Structure formats: structure tokens, C-alpha cells
């Protein structure tokens, strides 16, 4: 890799409390596909749920650890402040009506000459929708969301940094993004991908948030394959950061490091993807466990609350 440049976001991972409410919100209301139902490999009594487009393509994946009795977090510095979703051009009015239909309060805002619908999930995680031309249409239709209106994937994210100058420098010098402007409270950076490629950062330092339900745990960036991933690890280390060893996450390999604005970064490989252990048409239907947990499947399943992807009542009227 002659020039280190990520295409953009691979996935975003957050903490929530209620597994079924999370499924209802992200699949039932937002129309995303639950593409993988597995466990937190470090805490097998907790689900790890993945939602994205029809295949869970990099740039579309939001993941959750639902901890039933976890503390409520506070969004602030050292976190992803807002997760941005891209919807097809001309579909924002559909989403206004849909959020109203499900009683989800939202407000319309604007940033860098774009209009956003900003709202929160049931745990207080901050989300927004923006119309974007770039990015393929999702091929997943569920619960009254047709493919021509469906969320494509991430538009990007708003990072809340405790040291925005240092975070901005990292994005440009290490991750290979380009600064394209500054407006009011935010500076904007872009990468070359067509989803998850627009990153806004606060320009004034922000006080630390507190991790917990309703906050993002980490943001993951894309590496195109294992070879590039190894080069990324060396590059990050040579840039003065302390990446972890490469970790096998079954559906991608990962390294982690914390940047100087407090945000936990991951770099994740695009392959092998979510169809490595399920057929594409059956993604998310069965609890999938890594082989080292298989012998404990019965006990793990007993400890997890039952969940289902379901069409919500507001769609049945």
C-alpha cells in the first residue's frame, strides 16, 4: 500500500439495553436486515447483533451489544457522537412520514448545505438520515420500506473529540482522508468510498462522555484484505499509536487503537464477510457461534433472551 487511505467506515458498534427493542427499531422501523446473530466473544452471555444491507456490506454495518441491566451512558468526547445514514435522493420525505408513523421524534437540521433528519433510538443513540447520490441502493425491503427508499448504508459519522486538532491530524495523516471544509462547529473530511466516507469533527474540544447504553463503543475503518490490514497495523504503529495484535472476529480481522481525542478506532478487513457460515438468503436467522463456543451452545442459548425480526404493528394497520 503506497499511500495509506481507508475507503471509509467498515462498521460502528454500540451499547444498548434491550435486544428485542433494538431489533424492532433497526429492522422493524429503519428497515435494515439483521445479518448476524452471534455473541460477544468476550462475554458469551450477551448477544452481538449486526444490521446492514442485504449482505452486510462494509460501510452498512451497525452492531450492538445489548446488556439488559447496563448503565446508561452519556454521549460526549471520545465517542462517535452521531451515526449518519445515507438514503436515496428524494426519499427524505418518506422517512419523515415513517418516523412520524412510529412516533419517533426528529428534527431537521442542516450542515455543509445538506439537510438531515436527526433522531434517537430507544437508548438515546444519536442517528441522522441524509440524502446522498453515491452508494448502491440496498436490495433489502422489509416492514414497508421499499428498496428505492431504503437506507443504503452509512453516510458517515460525526466524531466528538476531546482533542479535535489531533483527531483531524490523524484522519488526514494516518487514515488518508481529505479535509474539504469547515462550517460553524464542525470540520468535514472525506475519503474515496461511496458509503461511510464523510466524517465531521467538532472543532472545539469536547468534555469526555461516559460509556454505557446509548453510546458508541468504537468506529471501524475499512482495509480491503488481510495483506493491506497487516500494512495498516505497521503504519498505525509507525505513526505513534499502539494497535492491538490482529484479532479474528470471524467475519473480519481487526486491530484496535485509541486516538488522542479519546475515540476507540478499529481497522477491519472487508473479507470474509457474513456469508462464511450462513447462506446469503438465511443470514441472521440462527444463532451463530465460533467453533470454540459450539460445545456450550445449549447453555449459551438458555442464557440469551429470545428475539425475532418482526413486522411492527404500525405497519399492519
Secondary structure, 3 states (H helix, E strand, C coil): CCCCCCCCEEEEEEEECCHHHHHHHHHHHCCCEEEEEEEECCEEEEEEEEEECCCCCCCCEEEEEECCCCCECECCECEEEEEEEEECCCCHHHHHHHHHHCCCCEEEEEECCEEEEEEECCCCCEEEEEECCCCCCCCCCECCECCCCCEEEEEEEEEECCCHHHHHHHHHHCCCCEEEEEECCEEEEECCCCCCCEEEEECCCCCECECCECEEEEEEEEECCHHHHHHHHHHHHHCCCCCCCCEECCCCEEEEEECCCCCEEEEEECCCCHHHCCCHHHCCCCECCCHHHHHHHHHHHHHCCCCCCCCCHHHCC
